[in-house]
Amino acid sequence: MKPHRTDGVSLGFGTVFLLVAIWWAVSEVVDVALPMLGWTLAGVLILFGVVGLLGAIRPRRQEVRPPVAAEAVVETPGGLPPQMHAQIVQELLDDPAARFHRDHPADQAKPDEPRRD
C-alpha cells in the first residue's frame, strides 16, 4: 500500500463517527439525559454532510502538462540480432507436426506399407 497525504475531510468524518460510537457505548452503560446535545450532534453531522457534498461537487483545477516526446527503441531479448530473433519466433509459431514431418521424412509410414517397430 502506498503512503498518501492525509485527507482532512476523511479524518474529520472518521473522528466524528468515532466520537458518536464512543458516546453510544457510554450511554448504554451510564444513563445521561442530554437531549439538547443529541440535536446539536445531529446538526453538526448534517453540516459535515453538506460541506462534504459541496466539496465533491466543486470543480477541481488540475495542472495540464504538455505531452512529452518519446523515442521508440526496439530491443530484442538477449541482445540477439533482429534476423535471428525473427527466426526463433517463426519456429515457435510453426506447427510442431509439420516441422517433425519436414525434419524426419523417413519416419513417416506409407499408407500401403506396415510400420516396422
PyMOL commands that set and color helices and strands:
alter all, ss='L'
color gray80, all
select helices_A, chain A and resi 8-29+35-57+77-79+82-93+96-103+105-107
alter helices_A, ss='H'
color red, helices_A
deselect
rebuild
show_as cartoon
